[in-house]
Amino acid sequence: MRGMLLACLVVALVAACSREAAPPVADAPAPASPPAAVVDPTVPPEDHVGPEPAPVPTAPALEAAPWSGPVLAADAVPSHFLAQWRKAENRATCAPFAPADTTDRPDAKPRAANFSGGWAVAYDEPGLRSAFGIAGAGIEATGAGDSIWPDSITWADGSIASYGLEGGTGPGHLAYLEIEGQRCLYNVWSKLGEAHLLALLGKLRRVQAAP
């Protein structure tokens, strides 16, 4: 009997020990962060290796204006240009400009043309009156870029020409031209097509003239 009681006591003690709480599990360590880059203070900043900066886009360079070169001598252009300019009301603010040559149109004949308040010279061709020409209109320049014409050219000196079909339907082409340093609106026209109008603009030069 005493042996049975002793055996039961031993079993009870073993069961009690097995029911003791297990020790708490320690928190898992946080994952290590990658080491920060070390910058050597003895190395100049420009020598540190790093990503190349993105290139900054630049606007394409503008072409020099056709009239930025030497002026034409008075005797190098048809006399109509200076004769008309000298009679113009706007001569003080609208210098004479003329094509450097018209060799691409050997049959073209220059003549005086009427332009209220300003001056103008037109070129006639066989069967085509006023085939092309230029006028220093009696109108003050206020921004050719804001004109009704759909296309434009801007030159390095700030001069601008906008152009399109005359009257919106053609067949002739007309350009409104503002030349830097002049206060009038120049009209340049051609009934020979857009390509000829652009070529004509590219040939314009200032004409030397005494006041």
Secondary structure, 3 states (H helix, E strand, C coil): CHHHHHHHHHHHHHHHHHCCCCCCCCCCCCCCCCCCCCCCCCCCHHHCCCCCCCCCCCCCCCCCCHHHCCCECHHHCCCHHHHHHHHCCCCCCCCCEEECCCCCCCCCEEEECCCCCCEEEEEEECCEEEEEEEEEEEEECCCHHHCCCCEEEECCCCCEEEEEEHHHCCCCEEEEEECCCCCEEEEEEECCCHHHHHHHHHHEEEECCCC
